Amino acid sequence: MLTAYGNSPIYGNDTVGEMNSAELLLHPVRLRIIGAFLGDRKLTTAGLRAELPDVPPTSLYRHIGHLIDAGVLDVVSERRVRGTVERTYVSRAASSVSPDDLASWTRDDHRRAFYGYVAALLADFDRYIDQEHVDLRRDGAGYRMAGLWMTDDELADLTRGFVSLLQPCMANPATPDRRRRILRTIVLSAPDSTRTDQALGG
């Protein structure tokens, strides 16, 4: 499962259900809930509360309900726990904003989506860095930035190559010797004012 905006690659053929995809993914809490299921995870309500301890339970349940109604989450089992029903959820859809919705977004919509994306990234990083033993080299963790001069065709080739490398790993099942890794990508075009004149030293 992968959550995507814009021209990011999408893995899988499912899309968000009847709920408007922009309404679904523009909310930072729903985006974080979706992110918790990356890697084909099954999570109970208690497991989701542990993943998002800063979200009030009533708010968390409400957002879970929206995701179920939209066909993004599915209940795969229920069991009684001290008089209450504990549900286990799985992700059913690769969540993405439809091209039609994306075309209608305003600048503020894009800012809200990106800020939600960054908020989820910060929450993931905080959970990682707050562990008792952290070693970025041992864990294969890191964050990098680079500037690349590329034509549109070259960027498309890079994207296709990246996807071809990633897809076999996306198909890996969870096993005792594997660790869940969170991969996030951001590609931005620099403003037009930084184009050829600066590249040529003009």
HELIX and SHEET records of a PDB file:
HELIX    1   1 SER A   21  LEU A   25  1                                   5    
HELIX    2   2 PRO A   28  ALA A   36  1                                   9    
HELIX    3   3 THR A   45  GLU A   51  1                                   7    
HELIX    4   4 PRO A   57  ASP A   69  1                                  13    
HELIX    5   5 PRO A   99  SER A  104  1                                   6    
HELIX    6   6 ARG A  107  ILE A  129  1                                  23    
HELIX    7   7 LEU A  136  ASP A  139  1                                   4    
HELIX    8   8 ASP A  152  MET A  170  1                                  19    
HELIX    9   9 ASP A  192  THR A  194  5                                   3    
HELIX   10  10 THR A  196  ALA A  199  1                                   4    
SHEET    1   A 3 LYS A  42  THR A  44  0                                        
SHEET    2   A 3 THR A  84  SER A  91 -1                                        
SHEET    3   A 3 LEU A  73  VAL A  81 -1                                        
END                                                                             
